[in-house]
Amino acid sequence: MEKMRSAMKKCCMHPDQAHCKGKIKAAHALQNNKIISILAGSERHVYMMNTKKKPLLIPMRDGEIIPIVELSKTSANDATTETCFCDLHDNIAFAVIEKGAPDFDETSEKMKFIYAYKAFIFEYYKQRIGLDIFRSNFKENPYPFLSVDMVGMYRMLLLKEQEFEPIKSHFDEQIVAGTFDGVVTCAIKIPEQIKFADYAYIAPDYDMNGKKTKHTVKGSMHRVAITIFPETNQSWLLLSCLKSEQYIYEILFQQLKTASLPKLKFYINLVLPLYSENMVLSTELWEFWDEEVQMAYTYYANLEGKDAVVMGKGIGFGLNNAACQKSDDVYNNSPKINLFI
C-alpha cells in the first residue's frame, strides 16, 4: 500500500494534450476558492479521508489485517487535490464554474456539464493510475498480488476501465468540439448552507424508496456523477449521467426533485458516507459529532467489498421501511450519522 500510494503519477487528463503547458499541478476536484473555502472558514482546514497518509493497520481476531484510513484535519490547499491537469488546462477546462467563484446557475447547461465532467474525470484519474500502479508493482514483486483479494481487485479495475472509457470518450469529444451536449443533470437546491461537500462517480444501489436500481446492464455498471456543495445562502446537489443512461436513473431523479427536504436529507445521510470516499467535512460538523459518531462515520467510509454490500442492503431495507410508513414524519428522525446540523 505504501508503494502504491507513493507511486501516483502526474499526467494531464485533458483531451488536448498536444497543447499542455506548465507543470502538472495539484488540481482541486472541489474548488478551493469557493467550496473548500466556505467549509474551511478562518482556520483554513477541513476534515477528510486522507489517503496520502499511512493508514492504521488493525489486527482482527481471525488474523486478518484491516487497513483503516482515518479522517484527519487537512489544509484547504490540499483538500481533494490530484496531480491530473497541467496548469493551462486546469485554468481553462473549469473556468465556467471557477473563475470569479460564481454561484451555480441551474439554467446553464455548460455549468452542469463541467460539474459532471469534473466529478467524473477525477475518479477516472484515480482508477487509471491505480491500474498502472498495480501493474508496475506486480512486475517488480508478483507474489503479494497473487492472493484472491488482489486478483479480485485487479479484475475490478479492469472492469472499471471498460466501463469508464466510453464516458471519457464522450466528454473528450464534447470538450474538443467546444460543445456541452449528451449529459442530463438533476439539480436540487437545498435551502441552507450545508457543512460538507462531496464529489463522486457512483452507482447507488437503491432509490429513495429502497427499490433496487437496475444500474448494471449486460454486466456493465452505469454510474452517476455527483457533486454536492454549499454556497453563501444555499447549497446544491447535482447528479448527472449520459442521456443514453437517463432511463436507468430517471425514477431516482424524479424522486429527488419532488422529495420533501427531510426525506432528501434522510437519503443523503444514508447513502453518501458509504458510497463516497471523497467527503469533505467542516471542522464545525466534525467536532459537533461525539466520538461514537466520528467512529461510526470512519467505519462506514472505510467499508468495501462484501462488508459494504451487506451494509448497502441494510440501507436499502431502511429506505424501504421508511417509505412504507404512512407519514413523512419518519424522515425527521435523523440517522446516527447526521450531516445536517
N, C-alpha and C positions, 0 to 999 in steps of 0.2 A: 504493500500500500504506500509506503514511503517512496519507493522508486517510481511508482505510477504517478503519484501526486507531484513529485519534483520534476517529472519529465514533460509537463504540459508545454505544448509547442505554441509558438507565436505565429499566427498567419491571419491574413485578411479574408473574411468571408464574403466580401462584396464581389458581385459577378464581373465587374470591370477591373480585373486585377492587373491588366496591362498598364493601367494608369495609376496604380498605387503610388502614394507619395508620403514621405515622412515615416517615422518609426511606427511599428506595431504598438499601439497604446493599450493601457488598461481601460477599456471602454465599459461604461455603466449600462447594464441591462435596464435599470430603473434610473431615471435622470437624477443626477446629483444636485443640480441647481434648482430642482423643483420638488420631486417626490421625496428623495432622501433628505433634503434639507428640512422639509416640513417635519419629518419623523425625528430627525437628529436634534432639532432645536439648538439652543445655545451651546450645549455640550458637544455637538458635532459627532455624536456616537449613536449607534443603533445596536440592536441585538439580532443575530442571525446565526445559522449554522455555518461555521467557518471551516470548510473542507480543506483549506490551506494549512490548517493547524493539525498537529498529530492527534489522532483520535484516542479515546480511552479504550483499553482492551480489557473487557470484563469477562473473567472466567466463569463458566456456568457449571452446574453440578454434574452434567454429563461429560465434562472435559472440553466442551466446545468453547472457543474464544470469540466473543462478540465485540466488534468494534462499535463504539458509540461516539458520534460527533456531537460535541457539546454546543450549546448556544453560547456565544461569547460576545462581549462588547467589541464592536468593530467601528473603526473610523469611517465617517461618511464618505471620505475619499476612496476607501477601499471596498465599500459595500457593493455587492452584485457586479464586481468587475471581472472581466475576462479579456485575455490578450487576443482578440479576434477581429480587430479592424485597424487598418492603418490610419494615420492622423487625418488624411484627406477624406477618406470615405466615412469615417466616424462623424466628421463635421457635416458632410453633405447628405448622407443617407437618412439621417434622423432630424434634419433641420426643422421640418414642419412641426414636430412635437417638442423640440428642444430650444430652438433659437428664440430668445426672449422669454422662455419659460411660459408659453401660452396655456391658458385653460383649454381643456378638451372641448371640442365643438362636435356635437353628435350629428350635425349635418355635413360634416367634412368627410367625404369618402377617402381622401388622401390620408387624413389623420388616422382613421380607423384601419386602413391598410398598413400604415407604418407601425402602429402599435402591435398589430398582429404579426408583422414581419419581425419586429424586434424580439417579441416573446419567442417566436419560433427559432430564429437564427442563433440565439444564444444557447438554446437547448441543442440545436443541431451541432453547434461547435463542440459542446461537451461530449456529445455522443461520438462524433467523428474522431476527436482527439483521443477519447477513451479507447476506441478500437485500434488506433495507430499505436498507442502506448502498450496495449495488450499484446499486440503482435511483436513489437520490438523487444519487450521483456521476455516473451516466450522464446524468441530466438536466443537470447542470452542465457536463460536458465529455464528450460521447459518443465522441469519436474513439478514445481508448485502449481503449474497450470493444468495438470492432468487430473486433478480432483473433479468429482462430479459437479461440485458447485462452480468451479472455474469453467468447466466445459459448458455448463448451462448458461453462465454469464456471457461467454463468447458467442454462443448461438443467439442469445437475446440481442446482443449488439449487432450481429449480422442481420437479424430480422428487422431491427430498428432502422438500419441503414437502408434496407429495401423500402421500408415504409416512408422514410423521411425524404428520400431523393426526389420523388415526383413533386412533393410540396416545395422543395427548394427550387426545382426547375421552374415551377410556376412563378414563384416570387422573383427569381432571377430574370425571367423573360419580361415581366412587367416592369421591373426596375430599369433594365437596359432600355426598354421602349419608352420609359417615362410615363407609363400608364399605371392605373391602380384598380384593375378590374379582377373579377373572378373570386372575390372574397366577400363573404357575408358576415356581418357583425351584429351581435346583440349587445346593445349599450344600455346599462341600467344605472340610473342616477341614485345615489344614496344620500339622503338629505342631512348629512352630518359629516364632520371631518373624522375619518377613522384613524386609528393609531397604528396601522400596519399597512404593508403593501406586499405585492407578490407578482411574479410573472411565472408562467408555466406553459408547457405544451403537453397536455394530458388527455386521457380518455376516461371521464367519470363513469363509473360502473352503474350508477343509479341516477334517475331523475329526481325531482323534488318530492315526488310521492312514493319513492322507494321502488319504482318499477325499473327493471333491468334495461340498461341502454344497449342496444344492439350495435355496438361500435366496431365490432370485428366482422369483416365481410370477406369470405373466401380466404380466411387465415391472415388477413391484413388488417391491422388496427388503424382506425381513423380517429384523430385527436382534434382537440380544440386549443387554440392559443388563448390564454387567459392573462389579463392584466387587471389588477385591482389597486387603486391608489387614491390618496387623499389630495384634495385641493384646499383652498383657503376656507371656503364655506360649504363644501360638499365633497363627495367622493364618487368614483366611477368604478363599475365592474364591466369589463369588456370581454366578450367571448367571440372568437372568430374561427371560421373554417372555410375551406374552399366551397364555392357554390355547388360543386359536384357532390359535396358531402353534406349539404344542408338537410337532406331528407333524414339523416341519422339524428341530428340534433334539433330539428325544428320543434319537437314537443317540449324539450328542455328549454329552448329559447323562449317559447310562448309562455311556459310556466314562470320563468324568471321575470318576464315583462309584466305579468299580471299578479304576481305574488304580493301579499302584504309584506310590510317591512319586517315584522317579527319572523315570518316564515323564511324570507330571504336570508336574514341573519342566521337563523337556525341551520339552514343548508350550508352556508359558508363556514360556520363554526365546525360542522361535522366533516366537511369534505377537504378543505384546503390544508389543514395541519397534516393529514395523512397522505394526500396526493402530491404535495409540492414540497421540495427541499429548499425553495428559494424565498421563503417568507422572510420579511424584514419587519421587526417589531421595534416600536419606540421604547425608550427606557421607561417611560411612564407606564406603558402597558406591561412590560416585563416585571417591573418592580411592584406593580399593583397586584400581580398574582402572588399567592403564597408559595412556599417551597413545594407543596404537593402538586399544585397545578403546573409549576415550572417543570417538575419531573415528569408529569404526565405528558406535557407538550413535547418534551425532549424524546420520550419513549415513542410517541406517535410519529414524530418526524423521522426517526431512525428505522421504523419498521420497513421491511422489504420481504420479497419472496412470499412463502406460504403464510407467514405471520401477518403480512399486510393484506393478503387475500382474505384471511379469516376476519380481520378487523373490518375490512371493506364490507363483508357480508353482514357484520353487526350493524354497520352504518345503514345499509340498505334496509335491514329489519327496523331500525329506529325510525327512519324516514317513513316507511310504510305504516308503522304503528301510529305515528303522529297524524298521518294523512287520513287514517280511518276514524279518528276522533270527530265527534260532531261539532266541536268548536275549535276555532283557531287559537283559543287560549293556551293550548298545549305548547305553542311556539314561543310563548312568553317565558317559559321555564328554560333558561339558558343551560346548555350542557356545561360540564365541568370546565372545559376549555372555552372560555368566552372571549372572543377577540374584540367585542364591542363593549367598551366601558364608558 
